[in-house]
Amino acid sequence: MSERFRERDVGDTIRFESELFSTLPFKDEENLTDADNISVNIEKRDGSKVVDDATPVEHEEGLYFYEWDTVGLEATQYKVSVFVRQGDAEQETSAFIELVD
């Protein structure tokens, strides 16, 4: 599996947005819902963390965002992970960013 990286310039502020839906059993409906806990981790390709367990801002019910200021960071590849916990369930969503000069 190859990883695809989105390129951004060092010094950019990158905004990540996340929506959390709950699905009603036996229905084709989804509703935005609040998470019990949501956090963001960002690490360099070598595994060293540059953001550890940051809390995104809740924009409105079920809609969250996190702004990552990349000023002064190394031009390299980063993995951005968003962890959502709702009840006993936990989900991780990841994206890959390559900062370039």
ZATORVO-103220 format. One record per residue: residue in three letters; x negated, y negated, z of N, C-alpha, C, O in turn. Coordinates in steps of 0.001 Angstrom, whole numbers, padded with zeros to 6 digits, always signed. Layout:
<pts>
AlaXYZXYZXYZXYZ;...
</pts>
This chain:
<pts>
Met-000842+001163+000000+000000+000000+000000-000894-001234+000000-001791-001355+000834;Ser-000655-002125-000909-001466-003338-000952-000726-004453-000215+000502-004536-000258;Glu-001483-005291+000450-000902-006412+001159-000910-007616+000239-001897-007869-000452;Arg+000185-008360+000226+000259-009576-000570+000171-010762+000372+000871-010819+001383;Phe-000677-011691+000040-000910-012859+000884-000371-014105+000200-000563-014303-001000;Arg+000301-014936+000974+000709-016254+000497-000429-017206+000817-000922-017231+001944;Glu-000840-017974-000151-001936-018923+000077-001403-020255+000562-000419-020783+000043;Arg-002078-020785+001573-001792-022116+002097-003123-022782+002406-004122-022101+002637;Asp-003140-024097+002412-004362-024840+002691-004607-024954+004191-003675-025146+004972;Val-005890-024832+004587-006265-025109+005969-005823-026538+006262-006048-027438+005453;Gly-005197-026746+007411-004710-028069+007784-003216-028224+007598-002623-029170+008116;Asp-002587-027295+006854-001132-027331+006686-000438-026967+007987-000996-026246+008814;Thr+000760-027457+008166+001658-026958+009202+002638-026043+008491+003350-026465+007579;Ile+002670-024794+008914+003490-023781+008254+004683-023483+009154+004519-023185+010337;Arg+005872-023564+008592+007097-023318+009366+007647-021941+009019+007905-021633+007855;Phe+007820-021126+010045+008413-019797+009892+009823-019859+010457+010043-020404+011538;Glu+010775-019299+009724+012160-019285+010183+012637-017852+010289+012239-016991+009504;Ser+013495-017606+011269+014012-016267+011506+015494-016356+011834+015922-017222+012596;Glu+016270-015455+011251+017692-015355+011554+017945-014006+012213+017390-012988+011799;Leu+018775-014008+013225+019103-012770+013922+020604-012531+013790+021422-013336+014235;Phe+020941-011412+013170+022338-011055+012956+022695-009838+013783+021861-008964+014021;Ser+023938-009790+014217+024463-008561+014801+025516-008034+013831+026280-008805+013250;Thr+025548-006738+013666+026512-006103+012779+027587-005445+013618+027295-004712+014564;Leu+028816-005709+013268+029922-005106+013993+030111-003674+013521+030160-003427+012316;Pro+030219-002726+014444+030375-001318+014053+031598-001119+013156+032672-001662+013415;Phe+031412-000339+012113+032473+000044+011181+033067-001128+010412+034175-001028+009885;Lys+032342-002232+010347+032815-003387+009582+031667-003881+008711+030495-003665+009019;Asp+032020-004533+007643+031012-005114+006760+030795-006584+007106+030705-007433+006220;Glu+030714-006874+008392+030538-008246+008847+029257-008369+009655+028848-007446+010359;Glu+028641-009523+009535+027475-009837+010358+027707-011199+010990+028263-012100+010363;Asn+027282-011336+012214+027382-012611+012911+026008-012997+013429+025247-012145+013887;Leu+025691-014286+013355+024457-014752+013978+024577-014568+015481+025639-014798+016058;Thr+023492-014156+016108+023508-013912+017549+022168-014320+018149+021147-014339+017463;Asp+022186-014643+019428+020952-015003+020128+020170-013755+020499+020750-012708+020785;Ala+018860-013872+020491+017988-012778+020922+017811-012839+022426+017889-013910+023028;Asp+017570-011677+023032+017193-011663+024444+015799-012249+024603+015511-012948+025575;Asn+014935-011954+023629+013564-012447+023648+013045-012454+022214+013264-011499+021469;Ile+012367-013516+021832+011747-013602+020505+010380-014242+020682+010242-015226+021409;Ser+009363-013685+020017+008008-014221+020169+007238-014094+018858+007589-013307+017979;Val+006180-014894+018757+005348-014942+017554+003899-014671+017942+003383-015252+018896;Asn+003248-013781+017194+001806-013552+017314+001184-013796+015952+001755-013426+014926;Ile+000016-014418+015942-000730-014628+014700-002158-014185+014962-002789-014613+015928;Glu-002659-013319+014085-004023-012824+014260-004787-012865+012943-004224-012745+011855;Lys-006093-013039+013092-006970-012999+011919-007093-011566+011436-006716-010626+012135;Arg-007613-011415+010258-007789-010095+009639-008577-009144+010550-008342-007936+010538;Asp-009515-009691+011341-010331-008851+012231-009594-008458+013516-010151-007748+014353;Gly-008332-008921+013680-007535-008560+014842-007573-009559+015984-006824-009414+016950;Ser-008431-010574+015898-008481-011568+016978-007267-012499+016861-006940-012988+015780;Lys-006612-012728+018005-005385-013525+018013-005686-015016+018054-006567-015470+018785;Val-004939-015768+017256-005021-017227+017295-003750-017807+017919-003760-018938+018404;Val-002661-017040+017910-001422-017379+018612-000978-016105+019310-000859-015053+018683;Asp-000732-016204+020619-000385-015018+021395+000934-015233+022142+001005-016012+023093;Asp+001950-014543+021702+003240-014515+022389+003870-015900+022512+004381-016262+023572;Ala+003831-016672+021423+004451-018001+021416+005967-017858+021279+006461-016909+020671;Thr+006686-018804+021849+008144-018780+021793+008632-019752+020720+008350-020948+020792;Pro+009366-019243+019724+009927-020137+018709+011020-021034+019305+011534-020775+020394;Val+011351-022069+018579+012415-022986+018967+013731-022450+018412+013804-022039+017254;Glu+014767-022457+019246+016084-022054+018760+016748-023280+018139+017009-024271+018822;His+017018-023199+016840+017642-024314+016123+019145-024353+016399+019706-025411+016686;Glu+019769-023223+016311+021166-023025+016681+021349-021536+016887+020409-020770+016675;Glu+022518-021107+017291+022705-019702+017632+022193-018785+016523+022654-018844+015383;Gly+021222-017933+016887+020691-016948+015953+019682-017469+014946+019165-016690+014145;Leu+019384-018766+014959+018411-019344+014026+017234-019908+014806+017405-020767+015671;Tyr+016036-019417+014494+014830-019795+015214+013767-020272+014237+013746-019850+013081;Phe+012876-021161+014706+011725-021532+013880+010495-021716+014752+010580-022002+015946;Tyr+009337-021539+014100+008049-021748+014753+007160-022482+013764+007049-022076+012608;Glu+006525-023559+014210+005612-024312+013351+004180-024051+013797+003820-024257+014956;Trp+003369-023591+012839+001982-023227+013092+001078-024290+012485+001039-024456+011266;Asp+000360-025000+013325-000577-026033+012883-001923-025365+012617-002529-024806+013532;Thr-002390-025419+011387-003615-024714+011007-004845-025618+010953-005880-025215+010422;Val-004750-026829+011491-005900-027743+011501-007050-027089+012256-006874-026596+013370;Gly-008221-027090+011642-009429-026582+012278-009594-025075+012255-010571-024557+012794;Leu-008654-024354+011640-008781-022902+011588-009670-022469+010427-009883-023211+009468;Glu-010167-021274+010541-011037-020686+009519-010221-020320+008276-009093-019839+008377;Ala-010808-020554+007118-010187-020119+005857-010384-018604+005746-011464-018131+005394;Thr-009334-017865+006050-009361-016403+006017-007919-015901+005960-006992-016688+005766;Gln-007733-014615+006125-006404-014014+006075-005853-013829+007485-006585-013488+008414;Tyr-004541-014063+007625-003864-013973+008914-002591-013142+008766-001928-013158+007729;Lys-002274-012420+009834-001016-011684+009913-000133-012402+010927-000540-012634+012065;Val+001076-012752+010506+002050-013407+011367+003123-012380+011710+003757-011828+010811;Ser+003334-012117+012994+004328-011135+013433+005359-011814+014314+005020-012549+015241;Val+006620-011556+014012+007723-012043+014835+008359-010821+015486+008768-009879+014808;Phe+008435-010854+016811+009026-009758+017583+010358-010225+018142+010439-011256+018810;Val+011404-009455+017863+012745-009769+018371+013200-008620+019253+013157-007457+018850;Arg+013634-008956+020457+014168-007956+021374+015619-008294+021671+015941-009411+022075;Gln+016483-007318+021466+017913-007481+021730+018383-006211+022429+018459-005152+021807;Gly+018695-006313+023708+019066-005120+024466+017879-004167+024523+016775-004567+024894;Asp+018101-002915+024158+017037-001902+024152+016298-001844+022824+015335-001089+022690;Ala+016727-002621+021846+016124-002569+020512+015055-003648+020359+015183-004751+020890;Glu+013999-003306+019622+012940-004262+019307+012592-004120+017837+012508-003009+017313;Gln+012388-005259+017171+012039-005243+015759+010870-006183+015516+010802-007272+016085;Glu+009954-005747+014664+008819-006583+014268+008925-006870+012781+009141-005966+011974;Thr+008769-008140+012428+008708-008553+011033+007374-009252+010829+006991-010106+011629;Ser+006661-008896+009760+005335-009479+009532+005234-010127+008160+005884-009713+007201;Ala+004406-011147+008100+004064-011811+006843+002559-012037+006850+001935-012067+007910;Phe+001995-012191+005698+000552-012371+005574+000276-013697+004885+000847-014010+003840;Ile-000621-014473+005503-000989-015791+005013-002494-015821+004788-003260-015337+005621;Glu-002914-016381+003679-004348-016627+003465-004563-018129+003443-004058-018835+002570;Leu-005334-018609+004436-005698-020024+004457-006913-020234+003582-007898-019502+003678;Val-006837-021243+002724-007943-021549+001805-008345-023006+001993-007536-023849+002382;Asp-009622-023284+001705-010117-024671+001791-009650-025464+000595-009960-026649+000482;
</pts>
